[in-house]
Amino acid sequence: MKKVYLDNAATTAIDPEVIEVMTQVLKEDFGNPSSTHSFGRHAKNRLELSRKMIAKALNCSSQEIIFTSGGTEAINWVLRSAVADLKVKRIISSKIEHHAVLHSLEALENEFSIRIDYVDILPNGDVNTTHLVELLSDSIPTLVSLMHVNNEIGNELDIERIARICKQHEVYFHTDTVQSVGKTMLDLQQIPIDFLAASAHKFHGPKGIGFAFVRKGIVLQPLFHGGEQEKGLRSGTESLHNIVGMAKALELSLSSLEEHKNLISGLKKYTIEQFELHFPDFKINGNPNGFYNIINILLPFSEEKSAMLLFHLDMKGIAISRGSACQSGSAKPSHVLAEFLSEADRKKPSMRISFSHFNTKEDIDYLVSELKSIA
Ligand code: PLP
């Protein structure tokens, strides 16, 4: 059966060159980076070289990169430590964040009785910056946590502007860059972000590995206690093959960034043209000028047809998502779309199409022809 993967915001296929370096580490570099003998020293070298590669890609220093098991861990760690150790009394965030942020905030609110303020969302899914500035006029120790690229609708936040607003108000700024690292250039000398979270499996690297960026001079305490790995900030024997794979994946992604961006933007444009042609009443959920690899589409289908939509596409070998991957298969509506769609539109089927450079126009043609057979 034909297989079409259009769910790259959920996860991406690992680049064959990444598999190659990972296999080499698994076969040959099995030493523990904490061991002092040559096997350990060799592993430690590879570990630190990977950290350097990542730091160079983000224009920050190696000591500001701390490896974690992925985006979720990096987010949990930063938010918790900001409250427990940096004595933040309030977090400002938004209702359209990933659950890694939203559920962490709920836990911190219960445990530490901190205040959580949610910034308003505009009808196009963008963050209302004027409201953010209003909230910041209340001068209590605060951390702002706002995502760079929304994983469901692709809206892109101007993180440089938000970071500067946070600096002016002397509050910390954390951004969930899980959907943007590896897909756009981030210059951390230029953008005064305090913390960010990233995950390798979103940029053609392995699953179960990611990192946090923690600006030099900010002292967080660890989430786990144990050995001295990651300067004691993240104990546990390092997952070297994953770390080396992640560094390679980031290097490859950024070296072909412009080429891939052009290709993917072209596919997104083509998708919109095809929908305009075949489903003239479709709508784009979120900002139509969102990030280049994600589009969230509302289809003019009846409620009965919506129920079977993803199932039918899956039977035809097409992988797309109705919202966040974490919710796929569940009947729960998307918390992101719920924030700004009308009651009537929420009942209609919405689907997220997310591209990678492995996609082609034929993939879109196949999707459109299958959707036409349902409509
Ligand atoms: N934040 C966003 C925006 C995401 O899309 C995801 C993954 O779906 C995460 C965080 C969680 O990252 P990870 O899968 O590495 O834990």
Boltz pocket constraint, residues with backbone or C-beta under 6 A from the ligand:
constraints:
  - pocket:
      binder: B
      contacts: [[A, 9], [A, 10], [A, 69], [A, 70], [A, 71], [A, 72], [A, 73], [A, 98], [A, 100], [A, 147], [A, 149], [A, 150], [A, 151], [A, 176], [A, 178], [A, 179], [A, 198], [A, 199], [A, 200], [A, 208], [A, 209], [A, 210], [A, 325]]
      max_distance: 6.0
